[in-house]
Amino acid sequence: MDSTAQRRLEAIQGHLLPATDDLSLQIQRNETAGEFVLGQKYSVVLPEKLQTGKWNVYRSARSPLKLLSRFPDHPEIGTLHDNFVHAVETFQDYKYLGNRIRVDGTIGEYKWMTYGEAGTARSAIGSGLRYHGLSKGSCIGLYLINRPEWLIVDHACSAYSYISVPLYDTLGPDAVKYIVNHADIQAIFCVPQTLNSLLSFLSEISSIRLIVVVGGMDEHLPSVPLTSGVKLISYLKLLSQGRSSLQPFIPPEPEDVATICYTSGTTGTPKGVVLTHGNLIASVAGMSQAIKFYSSDIYISYLPLAHIYERANQIMSAYYGVAIGFYQGDNMKLMDDLVALRPTIFCSVPRLYNRIYAGITNAVKTSGALRERLFNTAYNSKKQSITSGRTSSPMWDRLVFNKIKQKLGGRVRFMGSGASPLSPDVMEFLRVCFGCPVIEGYGMTETSCVISIMDEADNLSGHVGSPNPACEVKLMDVPEMNYTSEDQPYPRGEICVRGPIVFRGYYKDEVQTREVIDDDGWLHTGDIGLWLPEGRLKIIDRKKNIFKLAQGEYIAPEKVENVYAKCKFVSQCFVYGDSLNSCLVAVVSVDPEVLKDWAASEGIKYEDLGQLCNDRRARAVVLDDMDAVGREAQLRGFEFAKAVTLVLEPFTEENGLLTPTFKIKRPQAKAYFAKAISDLYTELSTSDPTPKKMT
């Protein structure tokens, strides 16, 4: 920009605003995409190309001139190793990793390891791996659930330039075998429960040189054939070996690979997402501009550490010196762990938030007319205060909401949601009942977690916020689905992302990498979004998970399932339809307690819950409740399920129906429930003269 233009910009700026250092409030020249940016409250809009591009690229208003790649307060942190060194030096004696110790068969309180102690253990484990001859760049497998050792091994990998490869503890043997061979994993950390599975196919995973058992004693470990060339030792022994021969760090560079995250996805073979240290630091640095953690915070870790959502939360927690308490490893005991830990930060997924919502609303409805009226009065008053930006009366907390807050320990000041959309009314409900910000983010493994995130001060729900300051976002037209940037009142299209958070590619798979990253560096997410006023992003559809009914209507089943998840009878729901049929049907995994309470209130006798699930009256009442929830959510006529079958078995990773991020594996669910689906359509065709099946 020449001096005349510079003076003109300064003059305009002087007229518009008082002097300020806040770049997000100023008209600015943009170094990469044109002379000026068009500011909105949460995002700024830029032209895609300097000369001819449309103004369709959105960046965070927090950093419109430059995509973040480092923490602004600590630009020297360029790798995960740098991040943990910063944490150990800054928070040496602060509590870091805690778990509950079992004494005489009884679970006790949390026992803590400090940041300094974790740093010492990290050095010992990394040195132990060097002692066993593992060279820089080797892949290290993590085949265990969330526990302190998981993070210590991950920190050791960063410090000594190893590549960590998480393995979901619920992956079947075939998937584990595939990943170990595909990534050429040389050492693997497991627990006694997963050791037997590994040993059963040891001869088929030839790259493995070392197996480390966490929580096992050396004298109780099985022997391994000498011909296998594999050493089998306990974690404690590796720790001891490392302490006896401490090695200097081998620090990585930002462009070095930090981890390969295999996404099990809803179809096909697992794909290895290659993420660098720079990718992960950029993502968390961007998140830190929207969310602030503190060294006084306590975080509960129960979401799978092999998933990027939990991984990014851990990197951010270390940066801020947060204490991490681990759950026992049993989801059924999570509520007990929450009461013992009393966390201040609670991050979860809509599936659990929907259950909390259904549990509270059901308890209110069955508490009696007086208590229900008190709850509704308190809820409406507090909701109005939050909406208008006022402080609500503390009386309502004392009378009603403090009891609800105790369910999560009583101290939660921040709730995060990710992995799938959280319905606006559930978000509003959580904000009122727990009296804290509920922030929804949107992202994927391929973008090192966060693509966009809500602003903590934004009370509007039903969107996923503005772009992470470490990336830029545009919507690309999808003409076959009638989504375009010219749509009124809001531009719509496939969400595409570019910037330092975008992954390097799929490991050993150039073809699939080119399918998702175009020549201009844009990652195509497959999600459909629209831009709301003030630069907020809203997810409205999915390119892949859609199907067409016989009459030509497109269905986004996840949207319908998220609505039905709020039904009190529904624990989980799988909605099915295809182009041969003109309506939807649903398979519902029921909440057994709610179903039993309903049967008792109706005087219905049954021998077992399986018989009750098959009772036409039970199916009718569940469908009626689903219809009521659907009408409230304003589902369109063809989006309603016309028939339902009830099952007791939950959808889990173990039975192959869920991904590790709790998404339904649609092809597998279709096959698993094929007979039930066929029976539902047969039932509809015989009970309704309207033809349901097209031939």
VEXLO-898782 format. One line per 10 residues: their letters; for each residue x, y, z of C-alpha. Coordinates in nm, 2 decimals. Last residue first. Layout:
N
A = X/Y/Z  ...
//
This chain:
695
TMKKPTPDST = -4.22/-5.12/-0.76  -4.29/-4.84/-0.51  -4.36/-4.95/-0.15  -4.57/-4.74/0.08  -4.90/-4.77/-0.11  -5.18/-4.59/0.08  -5.42/-4.86/0.19  -5.26/-4.86/0.53  -5.24/-5.16/0.77  -5.10/-5.41/0.51
SLETYLDSIA = -4.83/-5.18/0.37  -4.73/-5.04/0.71  -4.68/-5.39/0.86  -4.47/-5.50/0.56  -4.26/-5.18/0.60  -4.21/-5.25/0.97  -4.12/-5.62/0.90  -3.86/-5.52/0.65  -3.70/-5.28/0.90  -3.70/-5.55/1.18
KAFYAKAQPR = -3.55/-5.80/0.94  -3.27/-5.56/0.83  -3.18/-5.44/1.18  -2.82/-5.55/1.18  -2.78/-5.48/0.80  -2.92/-5.13/0.82  -2.72/-5.07/1.14  -2.40/-5.17/0.96  -2.47/-4.94/0.66  -2.55/-4.66/0.90
KIKFTPTLLG = -2.27/-4.67/1.15  -2.44/-4.45/1.41  -2.22/-4.17/1.55  -2.10/-4.21/1.91  -1.75/-4.07/1.85  -1.60/-4.42/1.88  -1.82/-4.52/1.59  -2.15/-4.69/1.68  -2.34/-5.00/1.55  -2.06/-5.26/1.57
NEETFPELVL = -2.19/-5.46/1.86  -1.89/-5.35/2.07  -1.90/-4.99/1.95  -2.25/-4.96/2.10  -2.62/-4.93/2.01  -2.81/-5.03/2.32  -2.99/-5.37/2.33  -3.35/-5.33/2.46  -3.52/-5.30/2.12  -3.84/-5.12/2.01
TVAKAFEFGR = -3.97/-5.12/1.66  -4.13/-4.80/1.52  -4.36/-4.70/1.24  -4.45/-4.38/1.05  -4.12/-4.20/1.13  -4.18/-3.83/1.07  -3.95/-3.65/0.82  -4.21/-3.68/0.54  -4.44/-3.44/0.72  -4.17/-3.17/0.79
LQAERGVADM = -4.03/-3.17/1.14  -4.13/-2.86/1.33  -3.93/-2.94/1.65  -4.25/-2.94/1.85  -4.42/-3.15/1.59  -4.13/-3.40/1.61  -4.14/-3.41/1.99  -4.52/-3.49/1.97  -4.46/-3.75/1.70  -4.19/-3.92/1.91
DDLVVARARR = -4.43/-3.93/2.20  -4.70/-4.09/1.99  -4.44/-4.34/1.85  -4.34/-4.44/2.20  -4.71/-4.48/2.30  -4.78/-4.69/2.00  -4.48/-4.92/2.04  -4.58/-4.98/2.40  -4.94/-5.05/2.31  -4.83/-5.29/2.04
DNCLQGLDEY = -4.64/-5.50/2.29  -4.31/-5.61/2.14  -4.10/-5.40/2.38  -4.31/-5.53/2.67  -4.22/-5.89/2.57  -3.85/-5.80/2.57  -3.89/-5.63/2.90  -3.99/-5.95/3.07  -4.30/-6.14/3.18  -4.55/-5.85/3.12
KIGESAAWDK = -4.85/-5.70/3.29  -4.98/-5.35/3.18  -5.14/-5.15/3.47  -5.11/-4.83/3.27  -4.89/-4.66/3.53  -4.69/-4.97/3.57  -4.63/-4.99/3.19  -4.52/-4.63/3.19  -4.27/-4.68/3.47  -4.13/-4.98/3.30
LVEPDVSVVA = -4.08/-4.79/2.98  -3.91/-4.50/3.16  -3.68/-4.75/3.34  -3.60/-4.94/3.02  -3.48/-4.63/2.82  -3.55/-4.77/2.47  -3.32/-4.85/2.18  -3.55/-4.73/1.90  -3.55/-4.86/1.54  -3.73/-4.61/1.32
VLCSNLSDGY = -3.93/-4.61/1.00  -3.94/-4.34/0.73  -4.19/-4.30/0.45  -4.24/-4.33/0.07  -4.04/-4.65/0.02  -3.83/-4.77/-0.27  -3.59/-4.46/-0.26  -3.48/-4.55/0.10  -3.57/-4.48/0.46  -3.42/-4.56/0.80
VFCQSVFKCK = -3.41/-4.37/1.13  -3.19/-4.52/1.41  -3.26/-4.40/1.76  -3.09/-4.41/2.10  -3.22/-4.39/2.46  -3.57/-4.30/2.35  -3.86/-4.32/2.59  -3.83/-3.96/2.71  -3.82/-3.83/2.35  -3.53/-3.58/2.32
AYVNEVKEPA = -3.33/-3.83/2.10  -3.62/-3.80/1.85  -3.49/-3.46/1.74  -3.13/-3.57/1.70  -3.25/-3.87/1.50  -3.44/-3.65/1.26  -3.12/-3.43/1.19  -2.91/-3.75/1.17  -3.15/-3.89/0.90  -3.10/-3.60/0.65
IYEGQALKFI = -3.39/-3.69/0.42  -3.44/-3.58/0.06  -3.79/-3.59/-0.09  -3.82/-3.76/-0.43  -4.15/-3.94/-0.38  -3.97/-4.27/-0.32  -3.76/-4.13/-0.05  -3.41/-3.99/-0.11  -3.11/-4.05/0.11  -2.87/-3.83/0.29
NKKRDIIKLR = -2.56/-3.92/0.49  -2.30/-3.81/0.24  -2.36/-3.44/0.18  -2.46/-3.37/0.53  -2.71/-3.11/0.63  -2.79/-2.79/0.82  -2.47/-2.69/1.01  -2.49/-2.32/1.11  -2.20/-2.08/1.09  -2.21/-1.73/1.26
GEPLWLGIDG = -2.09/-1.43/1.07  -2.31/-1.15/1.20  -2.62/-1.28/1.03  -2.63/-1.66/0.97  -2.40/-1.82/0.72  -2.52/-2.16/0.60  -2.37/-2.51/0.62  -2.35/-2.84/0.45  -2.10/-3.10/0.57  -1.89/-3.30/0.34
THLWGDDDIV = -1.58/-3.15/0.49  -1.40/-3.03/0.17  -1.05/-2.93/0.27  -0.93/-2.63/0.06  -0.57/-2.62/-0.04  -0.61/-2.45/-0.38  -0.56/-2.78/-0.56  -0.84/-2.95/-0.37  -0.82/-3.15/-0.04  -1.09/-3.41/0.01
ERTQVEDKYY = -1.05/-3.64/-0.29  -0.68/-3.57/-0.32  -0.63/-3.73/0.02  -0.83/-4.03/-0.08  -0.59/-4.10/-0.37  -0.27/-4.01/-0.18  -0.33/-4.29/0.07  -0.01/-4.39/0.26  -0.13/-4.19/0.57  -0.42/-3.97/0.48
GRFVIPGRVC = -0.31/-3.61/0.43  -0.11/-3.33/0.59  -0.40/-3.22/0.81  -0.56/-2.87/0.80  -0.50/-2.66/1.11  -0.26/-2.43/0.94  -0.52/-2.29/0.70  -0.81/-2.39/0.47  -1.16/-2.51/0.53  -1.46/-2.60/0.31
IEGRPYPQDE = -1.82/-2.62/0.43  -2.05/-2.74/0.15  -2.31/-2.48/0.06  -2.56/-2.21/0.17  -2.57/-1.83/0.16  -2.86/-1.69/0.37  -3.19/-1.52/0.29  -3.17/-1.62/0.02  -2.95/-1.86/-0.17  -2.67/-1.70/-0.39
STYNMEPVDM = -2.39/-1.90/-0.22  -2.57/-2.22/-0.34  -2.74/-2.53/-0.21  -2.99/-2.70/-0.44  -2.88/-3.06/-0.35  -2.74/-3.13/-0.70  -2.61/-2.77/-0.71  -2.37/-2.81/-0.42  -2.21/-2.46/-0.41  -1.90/-2.42/-0.20
LKVECAPNPS = -1.92/-2.25/0.14  -1.60/-2.08/0.27  -1.40/-2.11/0.58  -1.07/-1.96/0.70  -0.84/-2.12/0.97  -0.64/-2.05/1.28  -0.88/-1.79/1.42  -1.14/-2.08/1.45  -1.43/-1.97/1.24  -1.75/-1.83/1.39
GVHGSLNDAE = -2.01/-2.00/1.60  -2.16/-2.35/1.58  -2.53/-2.25/1.54  -2.87/-2.32/1.70  -2.82/-2.10/2.00  -2.80/-1.73/2.05  -2.66/-1.62/2.39  -2.32/-1.52/2.25  -2.08/-1.42/2.54  -1.88/-1.74/2.52
DMISIVCSTE = -1.84/-1.70/2.15  -1.93/-2.02/1.96  -1.66/-2.23/1.79  -1.56/-2.31/1.43  -1.32/-2.54/1.26  -1.20/-2.71/1.59  -1.03/-3.05/1.60  -0.70/-3.10/1.42  -0.87/-3.01/1.09  -0.87/-3.37/0.96
TMGYGEIVPC = -1.00/-3.50/1.29  -1.32/-3.30/1.25  -1.47/-2.97/1.37  -1.76/-2.79/1.52  -1.79/-2.63/1.86  -2.08/-2.57/2.09  -2.04/-2.37/2.41  -2.27/-2.39/2.71  -2.19/-2.10/2.94  -2.29/-2.15/3.30
GFCVRLFEMV = -2.61/-2.15/3.52  -2.64/-2.53/3.53  -3.02/-2.54/3.48  -3.06/-2.24/3.26  -2.76/-2.30/3.03  -2.84/-2.67/3.01  -3.20/-2.60/2.91  -3.09/-2.35/2.64  -2.85/-2.61/2.50  -3.13/-2.87/2.50
DPSLPSAGSG = -3.36/-2.62/2.33  -3.10/-2.54/2.06  -3.04/-2.91/1.97  -2.67/-3.01/2.00  -2.52/-3.11/1.67  -2.26/-3.39/1.65  -1.90/-3.44/1.78  -1.90/-3.14/2.01  -2.03/-2.98/2.33  -1.86/-2.78/2.60
MFRVRGGLKQ = -1.98/-2.69/2.94  -1.81/-2.43/3.16  -1.85/-2.32/3.53  -1.91/-2.67/3.67  -1.89/-2.66/4.05  -2.18/-2.87/4.18  -2.04/-3.22/4.12  -2.22/-3.29/3.79  -2.54/-3.41/3.96  -2.49/-3.13/4.22
KIKNFVLRDW = -2.59/-2.88/3.96  -2.95/-3.02/3.96  -2.98/-2.97/4.33  -2.85/-2.62/4.30  -3.12/-2.55/4.03  -3.44/-2.55/4.23  -3.48/-2.35/4.55  -3.13/-2.22/4.60  -3.07/-2.16/4.23  -3.41/-1.99/4.20
MPSSTRGSTI = -3.34/-1.76/4.49  -3.02/-1.64/4.33  -3.24/-1.41/4.12  -3.11/-1.40/3.76  -2.84/-1.16/3.65  -2.94/-0.97/3.33  -2.83/-1.03/2.97  -3.19/-1.02/2.83  -3.18/-1.39/2.73  -3.02/-1.50/3.05
SQKKSNYATN = -3.28/-1.31/3.26  -3.57/-1.45/3.06  -3.43/-1.81/3.10  -3.40/-1.76/3.47  -3.77/-1.65/3.51  -3.89/-1.93/3.28  -3.69/-2.20/3.46  -3.79/-2.08/3.81  -4.16/-2.07/3.71  -4.14/-2.41/3.54
FLRERLAGST = -3.96/-2.57/3.83  -4.22/-2.43/4.08  -4.51/-2.56/3.87  -4.35/-2.90/3.85  -4.30/-2.90/4.22  -4.66/-2.82/4.29  -4.80/-3.07/4.02  -4.61/-3.37/4.14  -4.25/-3.49/4.09  -4.33/-3.71/3.78
KVANTIGAYI = -4.30/-3.43/3.53  -3.99/-3.29/3.70  -3.81/-3.63/3.70  -3.89/-3.67/3.33  -3.76/-3.32/3.25  -3.44/-3.40/3.44  -3.37/-3.74/3.29  -3.46/-3.62/2.94  -3.22/-3.33/2.96  -2.94/-3.54/3.11
RNYLRPVSCF = -2.99/-3.80/2.84  -2.98/-3.54/2.57  -2.66/-3.40/2.72  -2.51/-3.76/2.70  -2.59/-3.80/2.33  -2.51/-3.44/2.26  -2.14/-3.50/2.34  -1.94/-3.39/2.64  -1.70/-3.14/2.79  -1.73/-3.05/3.16
ITPRLAVLDD = -1.50/-2.79/3.31  -1.52/-2.70/3.69  -1.49/-3.06/3.80  -1.63/-3.19/4.14  -1.40/-3.49/4.14  -1.60/-3.72/4.38  -1.95/-3.61/4.25  -1.83/-3.64/3.89  -1.68/-3.99/3.95  -2.02/-4.11/4.09
MLKMNDGQYF = -2.19/-3.98/3.78  -1.93/-4.16/3.56  -2.00/-4.49/3.72  -2.21/-4.64/3.44  -1.95/-4.50/3.19  -1.69/-4.74/3.34  -1.33/-4.64/3.30  -1.28/-4.51/3.65  -1.30/-4.15/3.52  -0.98/-3.95/3.50
GIAVGYYASM = -0.92/-3.62/3.68  -0.72/-3.36/3.49  -0.59/-3.05/3.67  -0.56/-2.74/3.44  -0.22/-2.57/3.39  -0.33/-2.34/3.11  -0.12/-2.50/2.83  -0.18/-2.84/2.97  -0.56/-2.80/2.95  -0.53/-2.68/2.59
IQNAREYIHA = -0.34/-2.99/2.49  -0.59/-3.21/2.68  -0.89/-3.04/2.52  -0.73/-3.10/2.18  -0.70/-3.48/2.26  -1.06/-3.50/2.39  -1.20/-3.37/2.06  -0.94/-3.55/1.85  -1.06/-3.89/1.96  -0.80/-4.14/2.08
LPLYSIYIDS = -0.84/-3.98/2.42  -1.20/-4.13/2.43  -1.43/-3.90/2.63  -1.38/-3.97/3.00  -1.14/-3.69/3.12  -1.29/-3.47/3.39  -1.14/-3.12/3.40  -1.05/-2.92/3.71  -0.98/-2.55/3.68  -0.76/-2.34/3.92
SYFKIAQSMG = -0.48/-2.33/3.66  -0.73/-2.15/3.43  -0.92/-2.22/3.11  -1.01/-1.95/2.86  -1.22/-2.01/2.55  -1.25/-1.81/2.23  -0.89/-1.70/2.18  -0.77/-2.03/2.33  -0.94/-2.22/2.05  -0.71/-2.06/1.79
AVSAILNGHT = -0.40/-2.16/1.99  -0.55/-2.51/2.02  -0.58/-2.54/1.64  -0.24/-2.39/1.57  -0.07/-2.61/1.82  -0.23/-2.92/1.67  -0.14/-2.85/1.31  0.21/-2.73/1.40  0.28/-3.06/1.58  0.18/-3.24/1.26
LVVGKPTGTT = -0.14/-3.44/1.20  -0.16/-3.74/0.97  -0.51/-3.88/0.95  -0.49/-4.26/0.91  -0.80/-4.40/0.74  -0.99/-4.70/0.89  -1.13/-4.93/0.63  -1.49/-4.87/0.50  -1.80/-4.70/0.64  -1.92/-4.50/0.94
GSTYCITAVD = -1.57/-4.37/1.03  -1.30/-4.57/1.21  -1.08/-4.26/1.20  -0.72/-4.35/1.26  -0.53/-4.07/1.42  -0.16/-4.05/1.32  0.03/-3.84/1.56  0.30/-3.57/1.59  0.43/-3.56/1.24  0.71/-3.30/1.21
EPEPPIFPQL = 0.63/-2.96/1.06  0.65/-2.79/1.41  1.00/-2.94/1.46  1.05/-3.22/1.71  1.27/-3.22/2.02  1.50/-3.51/2.08  1.52/-3.49/2.46  1.84/-3.60/2.64  1.85/-3.96/2.76  1.80/-4.09/3.11
SSRGQSLLKL = 1.96/-4.44/3.16  1.85/-4.56/3.51  1.53/-4.36/3.50  1.44/-4.52/3.16  1.49/-4.87/3.29  1.27/-4.80/3.59  0.99/-4.65/3.38  1.01/-4.95/3.14  0.98/-5.18/3.45  0.68/-4.99/3.58
YSILKVGSTL = 0.51/-5.01/3.24  0.54/-5.39/3.24  0.75/-5.58/2.99  0.70/-5.80/2.68  0.99/-5.80/2.43  0.91/-5.92/2.08  1.15/-6.10/1.85  0.88/-6.36/1.77  1.13/-6.65/1.78  1.17/-6.61/2.16
PVSPLHEDMG = 0.80/-6.70/2.20  0.63/-6.46/2.45  0.58/-6.54/2.81  0.27/-6.43/3.00  0.29/-6.14/3.24  0.23/-6.21/3.61  0.59/-6.17/3.73  0.62/-5.85/3.54  0.32/-5.69/3.71  0.04/-5.53/3.50
GVVVILRISS = -0.12/-5.19/3.52  0.02/-5.07/3.19  0.16/-5.35/2.98  0.44/-5.25/2.74  0.48/-5.45/2.42  0.81/-5.40/2.23  0.93/-5.50/1.89  0.60/-5.49/1.68  0.66/-5.46/1.30  0.56/-5.83/1.24
IESLFSLLSN = 0.20/-5.80/1.33  0.06/-6.13/1.21  0.25/-6.35/1.45  0.12/-6.15/1.74  -0.24/-6.23/1.65  -0.36/-6.39/1.97  -0.10/-6.19/2.17  -0.27/-5.86/2.09  -0.61/-5.99/2.21  -0.46/-6.12/2.53
LTQPVCFIAQ = -0.29/-5.79/2.60  -0.62/-5.59/2.57  -0.75/-5.67/2.92  -0.40/-5.66/3.07  -0.35/-5.30/2.95  -0.18/-5.18/2.64  0.12/-4.98/2.53  0.25/-5.07/2.18  0.60/-5.04/2.04  0.70/-5.07/1.67
IDAHNVIYKV = 0.39/-4.96/1.49  0.43/-5.00/1.11  0.14/-4.76/1.05  -0.05/-5.00/0.82  0.05/-5.31/1.02  -0.06/-5.18/1.36  -0.37/-5.02/1.20  -0.48/-5.35/1.03  -0.42/-5.56/1.33  -0.62/-5.32/1.55
ADPGLTDYLP = -0.91/-5.32/1.29  -0.92/-5.70/1.28  -0.90/-5.74/1.66  -1.21/-5.52/1.71  -1.18/-5.17/1.82  -1.31/-5.11/2.17  -0.99/-4.97/2.32  -0.96/-4.72/2.04  -0.60/-4.73/1.91  -0.40/-4.41/1.94
VSIYSYASCA = -0.09/-4.38/1.72  0.18/-4.16/1.87  0.47/-4.06/1.65  0.81/-4.05/1.82  1.01/-3.73/1.83  1.16/-3.78/2.18  0.97/-3.51/2.37  0.65/-3.56/2.17  0.65/-3.94/2.22  0.72/-3.89/2.59
HDVILWEPRN = 0.42/-3.65/2.62  0.20/-3.92/2.46  0.34/-4.18/2.70  0.26/-3.95/3.00  -0.09/-3.88/2.86  -0.19/-4.24/2.83  -0.02/-4.32/3.17  -0.26/-4.09/3.35  -0.57/-4.29/3.23  -0.81/-4.28/2.94
ILYLGICSGK = -0.85/-4.62/2.78  -0.57/-4.83/2.65  -0.41/-4.93/2.31  -0.16/-4.65/2.26  0.07/-4.75/1.97  0.41/-4.59/1.91  0.53/-4.51/1.56  0.90/-4.46/1.52  1.01/-4.11/1.40  1.33/-4.10/1.61
SLGHYRLGSG = 1.47/-4.45/1.68  1.34/-4.72/1.91  1.64/-4.91/2.05  1.50/-5.05/2.38  1.69/-4.78/2.58  1.54/-4.52/2.35  1.19/-4.64/2.46  1.31/-4.63/2.82  1.44/-4.27/2.77  1.09/-4.17/2.65
IASRATGAEG = 0.93/-4.34/2.96  1.18/-4.18/3.20  1.15/-3.83/3.05  0.76/-3.84/3.06  0.78/-3.97/3.43  0.98/-3.66/3.52  0.74/-3.43/3.34  0.45/-3.60/3.52  0.61/-3.54/3.85  0.66/-3.17/3.77
YTMWKYEGIT = 0.30/-3.13/3.65  0.19/-3.29/3.98  0.04/-3.64/4.03  -0.28/-3.66/4.22  -0.49/-3.92/4.41  -0.87/-3.89/4.37  -1.08/-4.03/4.65  -1.15/-4.40/4.71  -1.30/-4.70/4.53  -1.36/-4.99/4.76
GDVRIRNGLY = -1.22/-5.34/4.68  -0.97/-5.33/4.97  -0.84/-4.99/4.84  -0.92/-4.88/4.49  -0.74/-4.56/4.38  -0.93/-4.29/4.20  -0.73/-4.10/3.93  -0.56/-3.77/3.91  -0.32/-3.61/3.66  -0.21/-3.24/3.69
KYDQFTEVAH = -0.20/-3.09/4.04  0.02/-2.78/4.05  0.38/-2.81/4.17  0.56/-2.74/3.84  0.29/-2.52/3.69  0.50/-2.28/3.48  0.81/-2.50/3.41  0.60/-2.81/3.36  0.34/-2.64/3.15  0.60/-2.46/2.92
VFNDHLTGIE = 0.78/-2.79/2.87  0.44/-2.94/2.79  0.37/-2.69/2.52  0.72/-2.70/2.37  0.68/-3.08/2.34  0.35/-3.03/2.17  0.52/-2.81/1.92  0.56/-2.45/1.82  0.55/-2.28/2.16  0.78/-1.97/2.12
PHDPFRSLLK = 0.48/-1.76/2.02  0.36/-1.76/2.39  0.10/-1.49/2.44  -0.02/-1.50/2.08  -0.04/-1.88/2.10  0.09/-2.00/1.76  -0.04/-2.07/1.41  -0.30/-1.79/1.39  -0.44/-1.69/1.05  -0.35/-1.33/0.99
LPSRASRYVN = -0.54/-1.01/0.91  -0.89/-1.11/1.04  -0.78/-1.23/1.38  -1.06/-1.20/1.64  -1.31/-1.13/1.37  -1.26/-1.49/1.27  -1.23/-1.55/0.90  -1.49/-1.60/0.62  -1.42/-1.64/0.25  -1.71/-1.55/0.02
WKGTQLKEPL = -1.64/-1.21/-0.12  -1.63/-1.33/-0.48  -1.29/-1.37/-0.65  -1.18/-1.16/-0.94  -0.87/-0.97/-0.85  -0.73/-1.08/-0.52  -0.89/-1.42/-0.51  -1.12/-1.55/-0.23  -1.26/-1.21/-0.15  -1.28/-1.15/0.23
VVSYKQGLVF = -1.55/-1.16/0.49  -1.50/-1.09/0.86  -1.65/-1.30/1.13  -1.81/-1.26/1.48  -1.96/-0.91/1.47  -1.93/-0.85/1.09  -1.64/-0.68/0.92  -1.58/-0.66/0.54  -1.20/-0.68/0.49  -1.00/-0.44/0.29
EGATENRQIQ = -0.72/-0.43/0.03  -0.74/-0.78/-0.10  -0.68/-1.14/-0.01  -0.35/-1.19/0.15  -0.23/-0.87/0.33  -0.57/-0.74/0.43  -0.60/-0.37/0.50  -0.80/-0.30/0.80  -1.12/-0.14/0.91  -1.11/-0.16/1.29
LSLDDTAPLL = -1.30/-0.34/1.56  -1.13/-0.68/1.53  -0.79/-0.50/1.55  -0.85/-0.41/1.91  -0.56/-0.16/1.99  -0.80/0.13/2.01  -0.80/0.50/1.91  -1.15/0.63/1.90  -1.35/0.50/1.61  -1.49/0.60/1.27
HGQIAELRRQ = -1.33/0.94/1.20  -0.98/0.82/1.29  -1.02/0.51/1.08  -1.10/0.71/0.78  -0.79/0.93/0.83  -0.57/0.62/0.89  -0.70/0.46/0.57  -0.64/0.78/0.37  -0.29/0.81/0.51  -0.21/0.45/0.41
ATSDM = -0.35/0.51/0.06  -0.13/0.81/0.02  0.18/0.63/0.16  0.15/0.34/-0.09  0.00/0.00/0.00
//
